[in-house]
Amino acid sequence: MAKTQGKQRAPNTIAANKRARFDYFIEERLEAGLELQGWEVKSLRAGKAQLTESYVTLRDGQAWLLGAHITPLPTASTHVQPDATRTRRLLLHRKELDRLTGLVERRGHTLVPLDLHWTRSRVKLAVGLAKGKKQRDKRATEKDRDWERTKERVLKARGRG
């Protein structure tokens, strides 16, 4: 049996935003539903989603996902004009929205989409309550990651010895 190379994402993950963990300290993670159209669900089943340039805003007591790109399938319905980057509403409880609004407005946090995934045949968006990293923080994170990689390499080489 052949061994798989590299990391594989979980089978229920549709798209992940790897850049979010590099640019932000994720302090809290919560799950939100997404208000989608039929062609978007079909595209998500085919894995045609991208979260790299997306962000979450709070307006008029609602949470909105902006900039997420869901590529329409060529077999999408002919009577609907698909918009790949339309603004999508996030489905959260009122208490969660009120708490997030307070944190974002008063404490300077931001909301970052982390990944899109399936939960019991429904599309969910993992949203992170985040604080921005400074350049020195990014360098320190990368330095720690390199050290861990080097340490693993040395321990692996000793084990063969």
Secondary structure, DSSP 8 states (H G I E B T S, - for coil): -----S----TTEEEE-HHHHHHEEEEEEEEEEE---HHHHHHHHTT-EE-TT-EEEEETTEEEEES-EE---TTS-TTS---TT--EEEE--HHHHHHHHHHHHHH--EEEEEEEEEETTEEEEEEEEEEE--HHHHHHHHHHHHHHHHHHHHHHHHHH-
